[in-house]
Amino acid sequence: MHTANRDNDAAARAASSPLVHDFGLLIKAATRLEQRIDTALRQECEISHTMFEVLIRLCRQQGEEVSQRRLADDLTLTSSGITRLIDRMEGAELVRRVPAPGDRRSVLVESTDRGRTVFLRAAAVHAQVVERYFVAPVAPDDYERLTSSLLEIQKALSDA
């Protein structure tokens, strides 16, 4: 029983550590922000946040076509997950699949005119939510440090 008490105390200290707490704040904030964005996009534009992310990727350069595999990698989705998502987006006339030149097995995805129109409206909604919940609550100097720190974390994770 003495060992169990010691393990319980150690577990309680580990669960209450500053690292666990601070990382939990990051995850909760990111998750809640993503939920706010997704809700706003669904209500005002009838698309999900993930669909918006696809449209960002497709609208970045005019006329750009991207393979489903590349989209899956960019969005960290499975092959079947990106297929289902593109099926829904194609059904909503936001994107279309086109054959890849020189490779009959590959399919590229491009934005439709409707997809670009929906994207522009969604980009404005996204910006409003991000401004309200990510930018406005933080002092300008702190915001610059925050984004710089997030970039450094991203780099560290990319190098690993």
Secondary structure, 3 states (H helix, E strand, C coil): CHHHHHHHHHHHHHHCCHHHHHHHHHHHHHHHHHHHHHHHHHHHHCCCHHHHHHHHHHHCCCCCCEEHHHHHHHHCCCHHHHHHHHHHHHHCCCEEEEEECCEEEEEEEEECHHHHHHHHHHHHHHHHHHHHHHHCCCCHHHHHHHHHHHHHHHHHHHHC
